[in-house]
Amino acid sequence: MAYTTNPHLGKVRRDAVRLVKYRGWSMRDVARHVGVEPSTISRWCKHPWATGWHEIPTKSSAPKTHPNALTKEVVTAIIKKRLGHRRCGQVVHHELKKEGLVVSLSSVQRTLERTHLLKERSPWKRPHDYTERPEVTHPGALLQCDTVHFVLPDGSRLYVYTLIDLYSRWAYAEVAEKISAHASVEFVRRARAAATFAFEMVQTDHGPEFSISFTQGLWLAGLTHRHSRVRQSNDNAHIERFNRTVQEECLDRTTHTLIHFAAALADYLPYYNGKRSHRGINYQTPLEVLQRC
């Protein structure tokens, strides 16, 4: 059907066909009723969808051909390159250029998108804001925070909050029965009170205990929250290493109860910060690094 901007014209065509085929109206009477020529009603009645029960859609106004359109050979080459090794549009464009096939990158991208060969981002996936990672030049510039969970014999769980300063390797940990955004903010507050330096930015993973409520809680406390990058496992390397160390040297040797974990951490943290040598800071202890700052 001819192009129009009227969104209801499909229903008008359907009703006109119904009057002719099921009500016995003549095409001339229907044309007078609708306000079009009788020949238009005749074309509507010959449409493949002219059953009287389905809307007859308006034809697209998009041109069928274009003088600058890519040739079939170029389109086939783009699709073949994409299906061969599943490389991105930039690589496909570069490989075609090396083979002497001149085509713009935007044309390659449009072709892949039109043929549904590009992986589209899910509209339901939550976007992750990226905060620039600061230069760690002094204590408190960047700290990493995480949680470790332990499954007890009765099926319940215990959690251990952990935090480490990337500059001095000073660490802090607490045991908890439950974790939440509010509990995480309170943990950082207590760690801040125990430290001898000021906190500036705290980095975490994307766990529910570090959600937007945690971000807002840190903001109210004058701190900045940074999420680690998605699918970048080494972003939280320091805290993951501390999690392993505190388990191997302390928690795995302790009865898995809230009271025993709390007592073990109270004994272990002074040793970790004040006596244990760290290769990452030239065999110094975290307290020795802090004393020199």
Secondary structure, DSSP 8 states (H G I E B T S, - for coil): ------TTHHHHHHHHHHHHHTS---HHHHHHHHTS-HHHHHHHHTSTT-SSSS-------S-S--TT---HHHHHHHHHHHHHH---HHHHHHHHHHTT----HHHHHHHHHHTT-S----TTS------------STTS-EEEEEEEEE-TTS-EEEEEEEEETTT--EEEEEES---HHHHHHHHHHHHHH-SS---EEEE-S-GGGSHHHHHHHHHTT-EEEE--TT-GGGGHHHHHHHHHHHHHTGGGS-SSHHHHHHHHHHHHHHHHHT--BGGGTTB-HHHHHHT-
